Amino acid sequence: MTTAATRPGDRRVSPVFLGILAVSAVTGWATWTGFAAVPGLAVFLFVTSVWIVSLCLHEYAHARTALHGGDISVGAKGYLTLNPMKYTHALLSIVLPVLFVIMGGIGLPGGAVFIERGRIRGRWRHSLISAAGPLTNVLFAVVCTAPFWLGALDGVPPAFRFALAFLALLQVTAAILNFLPVPGLDGYGVIEPWLSHGVRRQVEPFAPFGLLFVFALLWVPSVNGVFFDLVDGLLGFLCIEEIDTYCGFDLFRFWRGADEFCGV
């Protein structure tokens, strides 16, 4: 199945998405140049807008993979336009993920696009549709960390470096958490086609609460510690130090007052 089955207008990039990209560009420039009177405000707007862009691409990846898998309905639903307002659960797709970032520095996209699974044939296709979203976060993490593991940070302003490090942390946490085999998350969607019908029926009622369950579990100190040790280990492998992500999160929460230790 190809995109020829959809109308050209169904694939036209939304002005809303282009507007978010514009905000990312302007606030990224402000973060780089120090143009903003409050550096943390520029970092907050830059990180938030780029995070929303990644959420849109996450859901687009699900929809585009579903389109090629046989579900041509995703075009008429507006999922291919990258418009966050077209997602079936705006609260889960945009509002809650942004709140999770503000509250705990955790990147956790929510389920958003409705795939008509009956149109998809083959278990591998179903699994790939679910995996496409978090794989987008993995790609985003690679892009954000590239300046660090390529040793290309000479001349990069501290605020911009910290913002990139924090964005990388969000993408890594999003990828890890979304790949968890918890009902309602993409990781469960990857394995679900391989489970028996009986098991799927028993698990189905818990799917709407999976996202909130994972977030609540992360507030348990011991679980949170193990999780962020894993995240810090992965970021360290990619040449990002804990001080970079700490200062990025500190600048992001500009209303709390910047830590002098970060030197911005």
C-alpha positions as CSV (number, residue, x, y, z in Angstrom):
1,M,0.0,0.0,0.0
2,T,1.4,3.4,-0.9
3,T,0.6,7.0,-0.3
4,A,-1.1,7.1,-3.7
5,A,-4.2,5.8,-1.9
6,T,-4.5,9.2,-0.1
7,R,-5.4,12.6,-1.4
8,P,-2.6,15.1,-1.8
9,G,-4.2,17.4,0.8
10,D,-4.1,14.6,3.3
11,R,-0.3,14.7,3.2
12,R,0.2,18.5,3.1
13,V,2.3,19.7,6.1
14,S,0.0,21.6,8.5
15,P,0.7,25.4,9.1
16,V,0.4,24.6,12.8
17,F,3.4,22.3,12.6
18,L,5.3,24.8,10.5
19,G,4.5,27.4,13.2
20,I,5.9,25.2,15.9
21,L,9.0,24.7,13.8
22,A,9.3,28.5,13.4
23,V,9.1,28.9,17.2
24,S,11.8,26.2,17.6
25,A,14.1,28.1,15.2
26,V,13.6,31.5,16.7
27,T,14.0,30.3,20.3
28,G,16.9,28.2,19.3
29,W,18.5,31.3,17.9
30,A,17.7,33.2,21.1
31,T,19.2,30.5,23.2
32,W,22.4,30.4,21.0
33,T,22.9,34.2,20.9
34,G,21.8,35.0,24.5
35,F,19.3,37.5,23.0
36,A,16.6,36.8,25.6
37,A,16.8,38.8,28.8
38,V,16.0,35.6,30.8
39,P,18.1,32.8,29.3
40,G,16.0,30.2,30.9
41,L,12.8,31.5,29.2
42,A,14.5,31.0,25.8
43,V,15.6,27.5,26.8
44,F,12.1,26.7,28.1
45,L,10.4,27.8,24.8
46,F,13.1,26.1,22.7
47,V,13.0,22.8,24.5
48,T,9.2,22.7,24.7
49,S,8.7,23.5,21.0
50,V,11.3,21.0,19.9
51,W,9.8,18.4,22.2
52,I,6.3,19.0,20.6
53,V,8.0,18.7,17.2
54,S,9.3,15.3,18.3
55,L,5.8,14.3,19.5
56,C,4.4,15.1,16.2
57,L,7.0,13.1,14.4
58,H,6.5,10.2,16.8
59,E,2.8,10.0,15.9
60,Y,3.5,10.7,12.2
61,A,5.8,7.6,12.2
62,H,3.0,5.5,13.5
63,A,0.6,6.8,11.0
64,R,2.9,6.6,8.0
65,T,3.9,3.0,8.8
66,A,0.2,2.1,9.2
67,L,-0.5,3.7,5.8
68,H,2.1,1.5,4.1
69,G,0.8,-1.4,6.1
70,G,-2.7,-1.1,4.7
71,D,-4.6,1.5,6.8
72,I,-5.4,4.2,4.3
73,S,-7.8,5.9,6.8
74,V,-4.9,7.7,8.5
75,G,-4.8,10.2,5.6
76,A,-8.5,11.3,6.0
77,K,-8.0,11.6,9.8
78,G,-5.2,14.2,9.2
79,Y,-2.4,12.2,10.9
80,L,-0.1,12.7,7.9
81,T,-0.2,16.5,8.1
82,L,1.9,16.6,11.4
83,N,-0.8,18.7,12.9
84,P,-1.0,18.0,16.7
85,M,-4.6,19.2,16.8
86,K,-5.6,16.2,14.6
87,Y,-4.6,13.6,17.0
88,T,-7.4,11.6,18.6
89,H,-6.2,12.3,22.2
90,A,-4.7,15.8,22.4
91,L,-4.5,15.5,26.2
92,L,-2.4,12.3,26.0
93,S,-0.5,13.4,22.9
94,I,0.6,17.0,23.8
95,V,-0.6,18.2,27.2
96,L,0.4,15.3,29.5
97,P,3.8,14.8,27.8
98,V,4.6,18.5,28.3
99,L,3.5,18.4,31.9
100,F,5.6,15.3,32.5
101,V,8.6,17.2,31.3
102,I,7.9,20.2,33.5
103,M,7.2,18.1,36.6
104,G,10.0,15.5,36.4
105,G,12.1,16.0,33.3
106,I,10.7,12.8,31.9
107,G,9.9,12.4,28.2
108,L,6.9,10.2,27.8
109,P,4.8,10.5,24.6
110,G,1.2,9.3,24.9
111,G,-0.9,7.3,22.5
112,A,-2.5,9.5,19.9
113,V,-3.3,8.1,16.5
114,F,-6.1,5.6,16.0
115,I,-5.0,2.9,13.7
116,E,-7.7,0.7,12.2
117,R,-5.9,-2.6,12.9
118,G,-8.4,-4.6,11.0
119,R,-7.0,-3.2,7.7
120,I,-3.5,-4.4,8.6
121,R,-2.4,-7.9,7.6
122,G,0.5,-9.7,9.2
123,R,1.8,-9.6,12.8
124,W,5.2,-8.1,11.8
125,R,3.4,-5.1,10.3
126,H,1.4,-4.6,13.5
127,S,4.6,-4.7,15.5
128,L,6.5,-2.3,13.2
129,I,3.6,0.2,13.4
130,S,4.0,0.3,17.2
131,A,7.8,0.4,17.1
132,A,7.9,3.2,14.6
133,G,7.1,5.9,17.2
134,P,9.8,5.2,19.8
135,L,12.3,4.5,17.0
136,T,11.7,8.1,16.0
137,N,12.7,9.2,19.5
138,V,15.9,7.1,19.2
139,L,16.7,8.9,15.9
140,F,16.0,12.3,17.6
141,A,18.3,11.3,20.5
142,V,21.1,10.5,18.0
143,V,20.7,13.9,16.4
144,C,20.7,15.8,19.7
145,T,23.8,13.9,21.0
146,A,25.8,14.1,17.8
147,P,27.7,17.3,18.7
148,F,28.8,15.6,22.0
149,W,30.1,12.3,20.6
150,L,31.5,14.0,17.5
151,G,33.4,16.4,19.7
152,A,31.8,19.4,17.9
153,L,31.1,21.6,20.9
154,D,33.8,24.2,20.3
155,G,32.1,27.6,20.1
156,V,28.7,26.3,21.2
157,P,27.3,28.6,23.9
158,P,26.7,26.9,27.3
159,A,22.9,27.5,27.3
160,F,22.5,25.9,23.9
161,R,24.7,22.9,24.9
162,F,22.6,22.4,28.1
163,A,19.4,22.6,26.2
164,L,20.6,20.0,23.7
165,A,21.7,17.7,26.5
166,F,18.2,18.1,28.2
167,L,16.5,17.4,24.9
168,A,18.6,14.3,24.5
169,L,17.6,13.1,28.0
170,L,13.9,13.6,27.1
171,Q,14.3,11.5,23.9
172,V,16.2,8.7,25.6
173,T,13.6,8.5,28.4
174,A,10.8,8.6,25.8
175,A,12.4,5.7,23.9
176,I,13.1,3.6,27.0
177,L,9.6,4.1,28.5
178,N,7.7,3.6,25.3
179,F,9.4,0.3,24.6
180,L,8.3,-1.0,28.0
181,P,5.8,-3.9,27.4
182,V,3.1,-2.1,29.4
183,P,-0.5,-2.0,28.1
184,G,-1.1,1.3,26.5
185,L,2.5,1.9,25.6
186,D,4.2,1.1,22.2
187,G,6.3,-1.7,23.7
188,Y,3.2,-3.7,24.5
189,G,1.9,-2.9,20.9
190,V,5.1,-4.5,19.6
191,I,4.5,-7.8,21.4
192,E,0.7,-7.8,21.4
193,P,0.2,-9.4,17.9
194,W,2.2,-12.4,19.2
195,L,0.1,-13.0,22.2
196,S,-2.9,-15.3,22.4
197,H,-6.4,-13.9,22.0
198,G,-7.2,-14.8,25.6
199,V,-4.2,-12.9,27.0
200,R,-5.0,-9.9,24.9
201,R,-8.6,-9.8,26.1
202,Q,-7.5,-10.0,29.8
203,V,-5.0,-7.2,29.4
204,E,-7.1,-4.9,27.2
205,P,-9.0,-3.2,30.2
206,F,-5.7,-2.0,31.7
207,A,-4.5,-0.2,28.5
208,P,-6.0,3.2,29.3
209,F,-4.1,3.3,32.6
210,G,-0.7,2.1,31.5
211,L,0.7,5.6,30.8
212,L,-0.3,7.0,34.2
213,F,0.8,3.8,36.0
214,V,4.3,4.1,34.6
215,F,4.5,7.8,35.5
216,A,3.3,7.1,39.0
217,L,5.8,4.3,39.4
218,L,8.6,6.7,38.5
219,W,7.8,8.8,41.5
220,V,8.9,5.9,43.7
221,P,12.4,6.9,44.8
222,S,14.0,3.5,44.3
223,V,12.5,3.0,40.9
224,N,13.3,6.5,39.8
225,G,16.9,6.1,40.9
226,V,17.4,2.9,38.9
227,F,15.7,4.3,35.9
228,F,17.8,7.5,35.8
229,D,21.0,5.5,36.5
230,L,20.2,3.7,33.3
231,V,19.5,6.9,31.4
232,D,22.6,8.6,32.7
233,G,24.6,5.6,31.7
234,L,23.3,5.7,28.2
235,L,23.9,9.5,27.9
236,G,27.4,9.0,29.3
237,F,28.1,6.5,26.6
238,L,27.0,9.2,24.2
239,C,29.5,11.7,25.8
240,I,26.9,13.7,27.7
241,E,27.8,14.5,31.3
242,E,25.2,14.6,34.1
243,I,26.1,18.3,34.7
244,D,24.9,19.1,31.2
245,T,21.5,17.5,31.7
246,Y,21.2,18.9,35.2
247,C,21.9,22.5,34.0
248,G,19.5,22.0,31.0
249,F,16.7,21.0,33.3
250,D,17.6,23.8,35.7
251,L,17.4,26.4,32.9
252,F,14.2,24.9,31.6
253,R,12.5,25.5,34.9
254,F,13.5,29.2,34.8
255,W,10.7,30.2,37.2
256,R,12.7,28.5,40.0
257,G,15.7,30.7,39.5
258,A,18.9,29.6,37.7
259,D,21.6,27.7,39.7
260,E,24.8,29.8,39.7
261,F,26.7,26.5,39.4
262,C,25.6,26.3,35.7
263,G,27.2,29.6,34.9
264,V,24.5,31.0,32.6
